[in-house]
């Protein structure tokens, strides 16, 4: 009789198969949790840096255009105020 035919060997193979399945499941969960952790870290960084507002969603070109428009508005307001004085 071969050792592969022994009940203890079949039990060992069964347990080994269960362990491999559980290990695969844990690896998948670990990967999911690492990704979730990274996403949460990014959100925390955005909140801490205060860049979670409107301007963080704009491209650099849009931000540059917006700065120009704001500067123009400030200049017009300043001119208007200086006329009244």
C-alpha positions, 0 to 999 in steps of 0.5 A: 500500500502506497502512502498516498492511499493512507487516510492521513495523507488524504486528510493532509491533502484536503487540509492543504487544499483548504489552506491554499484556498484560504491563502488565495482569498487572504491575498485578494483581500490584502490587495483590495485593502491596500488599494482602499488604503491608498485611496484613503491616504490620497483623500486625507492628503487632499483634505490636509492640503486644503486642495479638495475644493473647486480649484483642485479639479481644474487643469493647470490651463484652467487655473491660469485662465481663472487667475487672469480673470480674477486679477482682471476683476480685482483691477476693475474693482480697484479702479471703480473704488479709486474713482469714487474717492 
